[in-house]
């Protein structure tokens, strides 16, 4: 054997040994273990899960800890809403033939709409958040096996009346509403606060005056998108918070609205009282001005709704006052049939709120120096119950330099707390 052949064999053996060494050091990838299929006797339905929730957390029961499944039980279900848009986080919704429910996950990602799942519930917690029933703290790798993907998920067509009449039945289901539109205060504004990453509630309504909240996350990929001004269909998941319906969008592309005019003027008080050119003014020509500058219009909030608020009850007594909230100048000269609408609410006894219009007011001056015309509008029934003013015609004011104002009056013996929201001027 010559030297060349000896060297060739030696190099071949060295290369083989090196390869063998690398193979022995490399760890074999192992997929996360999935729960084994359970016998049919252990299969559980969403309806049965909710019945267990109702029994365990009934008003007469006094549980000392959250309900936890202690035995193997398998739930077969299909994903109807996932985290793709960012409007849900570490959370998906699923359904079977008996109902729908939310899954709260330990880690985000991994599940998509149309995935068919088998879930082992042993050790899973059953509870609620704001009365929305959920299966909590589910580890996808340990508890969920994906059977298939790409199943067609079709929303159920319903009406607001159906949802309001039987929320428990529709809770967590994927639904479609037709012939609905957002309230004027929600039109052409962002779905949520993308800057501060805050969730925002927007009001949806139908032709019968029924309303419900659409809640969107500031982390969603459509948070900064403007809400359409038209009317049409909407697909969403039915949720709730303490008995109040909250709809959750899977995507803004499932809001299919057409037509409709965006408001000419819009003030929803989600930021501050003076944004958009609004101002708070006090008279200098009457005795009832603004004592010590204390009776001001400000911003209030309750249950994620922001609004203008004013009260003359200060330091345990009522103060005689007159305080105006005045819009910026509005140009209605190019409109056809403009209308004004707003929401109002109040509590306690006192003079009613006045809504007024002027064409000769000068910004920054005493409002009593101008001529104002009162609107007749629908007032709240009190106890902070919100009422819509109705569409107030502005057909007689189709010109430039028009001002809208809300006049609050309090006396030394009484005064209401008034709230105003969603002030809008739009084409009717």
N, C-alpha and C positions, 0 to 999 in steps of 0.2 A: 504493500500500500504506500503510495507516495505521500509527501508532506502536505500537498494541497488537499487531498481527500481527508487526511487526519484532521486538519484545521477546520474543514467544512463540517465534519461530524461533531467536533468539539463545540463549535458555535451553535449548532442546531440544538445540542443538549442543554447548553447554557440558556438559550432563548426559551426552551420548553420549561426549564426549572424556574425561570423568572416569571413566566406566565402562570405557572402553578402556584408560585408564592403569592402573586397578586390576587389570584382567585381565592386563596385561603383566607386573605385578610379582608376581602370585601364582604360586607354583611348582606344577607338576602333580604330584599324588601318584603315586608309582610303587610297585607291589607288589614285594616281594623276588623276585628271579629264582629260578626253580625249575629243577632239573636236567631236561634234555630227556630224553624217553623213549629208552631204549637198545635196540639190537637184541636179539632173543631169545637170540642166542648169548652175550650178556653177562649173562644172568640167573643169579643165584646163590641157592642155598637155605641155610637155617640149618644143615642137616646138613653141607653142604659147608664152611660157615664154621667149624664146630666141628672138622671134620677138618683144616682148615688150621691151626687153633690147636694141635691135638694133635701135628701133625707139626713145627710150628715150635718149640713149647715142650716137646718130648719130653724125657724124662730123659737121653737120650744127646746131645741137642743143646745147644749152648752159645751161645744168641743174645746178641749184644752190645747190642741195642736192641729196643724193642717192635715187633711186627709191624704194618706199615702197608700198606693196599691202595694199589698204585701205578697200577692201571689201572681204567678204568670197569667197574663191576659193579653190577647192579641187584638189590636185594632187595625182593620183594613180600611184604608181611606185614600182620597185623592187630594192633592194640593190645589187649592183654588186661588190663593194669593200668596206671593212670595216677596222677597226683599229686593228685587231687581231695581226698582225705582228709588229705593232709599226711604220710601214712605213708611215702611215697616222695618224694624231692626230687631234682630234675634227673635223673629216671630214670623210664623206663617199661619194660614188658615186652611183647614181641611174639611172634607165632607164625606159622608157615606150615604147609604140609602135612607138613613133615619134622621139625619141632622148634620150640623156643622159645629166646629169648635176651633178655638185658637190654640196653637202650640207655641209655648215660650221655650226658646232654645238656649242651651248653655253657650254655644258659639254661633256666630252668624254664618250664612251661606250654606251651600250644599243642596238646597231643595229648590225646585222650580215648579211653576204652574203646570199641571198635567202629569206630575210624577205620581205613580201609584205606589203606596207605601204599606208596609207591615210594621207596626209599632208594638214592641213589648213594653207593657205598662208597669211591670214589676219595679217598684221603687219610685215610680213617677208620682209627683204631687198633683193633687186636684184642688184648685182654689179659684179665686176670682180677683180681678182688679177693677175696682169701681163697679162691681156686680157683673162684669163680663167674665163668664166662666172660661177657665183655661186649664190645660194640662201644662204644668210648670216644670222648668229645669230639666228639659229633655236633652240628653246627650245623643247627638245624631249618630256618632260612630258606634255607640254601645246599644242604643235602643231602637234604631230605625234601619230597616232593610228596604231598599228601593227595588220594587218588583218590575216596573216598567216606566217609561217616560213618554211624553207626547200625547197623553190622552186629551181628548177635546173636553173643555170645560165651558159649559154654556150657562150664563146667568139666567135667573128666573125673573120674568117680567112681573112687576108688582106695581102697586100704587102707594102713595104716602099713607092713604087711609088704611090700607092693609097692614103696613108696618106699625102705625100708631095703635091699631086695634089689638095687635098680638105680637109684641116685641119678643117674648120668649121663644115663639115659634121661628121667627126670622133671624134671631141672633146668630151672628157669625156666618150667615149665608151670603153668597154672591148674588146680587140682584141687579136689575135694570129698571130705572125709572124713566118714563117718557113724558114729554110735554112739561118739563120743569125748567126753571131758570134760577139764577142766583139773585138774591135781593140786591136792590140798587146800591146798597153800601158795599157790596162785594164785587160789583162789576168793574172790570178793568183795573183791579188791584192785584198784587201778587197773592198766590195761594197761601204763602207762609213767609216768615221772616228769614230769608236766606242769609242775611248779613249776621244777625245775632243767633242764628240757628234755633229759633223759637217756633214752636207749633202755633198755628192760628186757626180759629174757628171761623168759617164763612157760612152764611145762611142761604139755604136752598129753599125755594118755594114752588108751589103749583098754582093752578088757576083758581083753586078753592080757598086759597089763603093759608093752607097748611104749610108748615115749615119744619125743617130739621137741619142740624149742623153737619157740614162737611169739614172734617178736621184734617189738616195737612201738616207734615213735619217740615221744619226748617232745614232738615238734612236731605229732603227729597230732591231728585234731579229736576223737578218742576217747581220748586218753591218760589223762584223769582218770576215765573211765567205769569202773564196777566190773565185773569179769569175772563172768559168770553162774555160778551154782553147779550148774546142771543138766547134762544130757547131750543130745547131738544132733549136728547136722551143722555143718561149718565149711568155708568156701571160702577158699582162699589160694593164693599163689604159692610154689612150691617153690624155696627158695634153699639155699645152703650157706655155711659158713665153715670152711675148712680140713678139709673132709670131713664135718663135722657138719651135719645137716639143720637149716635155719632156715626156718620158714614165715612169710610176710609177708601180713598181712590187707590187703585193699583197703578194707574198711570194717567197723566193728563190727556193722553190720546183717547181715553175712553169717555171724555166729556165731549160729546158730539152736538154742539150747539151751532145754529145758523141764524142769520138775520139779527135784528136788534141793534139799537143805537147805544153807544156808550154814553154815560152821563156827561153833560156839558159842565156841570159842577159836581164835585164829590168831596164829602168830608165825613170820614168814619172815625176820627179821633183815636186812631191807633198809634199816633206819635205824640204830638203836643197840641195845645189849644190854639196856638198861633200859626201853625203850619198852613201853607197855602194862602196866606194873606188874611186870615181871620184875625179879629181883634176883640178885646174886651173893653167896653167903654162905659163911662158913668156920666150922668147929667150934671151940669154945673148951674142949671137954671131952675132947679127945684130943690125943695128942702130935703127930700129923701134921696140923698146921694149914696155914698158908699162909706159908712163909718169906719174910720181908721184904716181904710183900704183893705178891710178883711173879707168883704163879701165878693168873692171873685168866682168866675167860671174856671173850673179846673178839669182834670182828667180823672175819671174813676174807672174801676174795673171790677168785674165779678164773673167767675167761671169763664175766664179767658175772653170776655167781651169788654172792650174799652168804649167809653162814652164821655160826653161832656156832662158835668154835674155842678150843681150850685145849691147852697142852703144858707139861710140867714140865721141859723141856730149856731151861735158862737159863744163859747165860754158860759154855757148853761143858761143862755137867754136868747130871745129873738131880737134881731136888730132891724130897724126900719131901713130899707134900702131899695135901690133901683139899679140893676146891673144888666147891661146889654152884651150879647154875643153877636157880632156883625160880620157878615161875609166880605170877601174882597169884591170890587166892582165886577159885574158880570155883563157880558155882551150877548144879548138875545136878539140882535137885529137880523141875524141870518137864520133864525129858527122858524119852524112851521107851526108847531103846536106844543110849546114847552110846558112842562108841568113841574111842580115842586113836590117832593115827598120827603118824609123823615119819620123816625121812630121817637116815641116819648114815653116816659114812665115817671111816676112820682109817688110820694108817700107823705103823710101828715097834712094837716089842714092849713090852707093859705090861699092867696090869690092864684088863679090859674096862670099858667105860662101863656105868653102871647107870641105868635109868629106873625111877622110883618114884612112889608115890602116898601121900598122907597126908590124914587127916580131922581131925587134932588139932594140926597145926603152927600156931605163932603167928608171923606175919610179922615179920621183922627179928630173930629169935632164932636161937640155935644149932640147926641142923636136927637134930642128934643128940639133942635133948631130946624130939623127937616120934617117933611110931611111923610107920614107912614100910614099904610093901609093894612088893617088886620085881616088875616085869613081865618076862615072858619074851618076847623080841622077836627079829626077824631082824636079825642083826648084819652089818655090812659084811664083805666078804672081804679087806679090807686094800688097801694101795696106793692109798688115797684113792678107792676105788670106792664110789659111793653105793649104799645099799640102803634099801628102805622097810621100816619096822618091821612092817608088816601092821596090821590093825585090832585093837587091843587093847581088849577089852571093859571098860567102866566101869559095867556094869549093877549091880554091887554097891555103887556109890558115888553113887546118885541122891539127893544131899543138897546142902546149902549148905556153903561153907567147905572145898572140896576143893582140894588143891595137887598139882601135878605137879612133879617135880624130876629133874634129871640130875646124877648124882654122878660126879665124876672123881677118880681116885686115882692117885698116882704114888709111886714109891719112889726111894731114893737111888741105885739101880743101874739102873732102867729106867723107862719110861713112854711111852705112845703119844701121838700127836697125834690128838685126836678132833674131829670136825666134826658139828654138828647143824643141821638145817634143816627148814622147813615143819612145825612142830609144830601139830597141829590136833586139836581135839575136835569131833566132829560126830555127828549122828544117823546110824545105820547103816541 
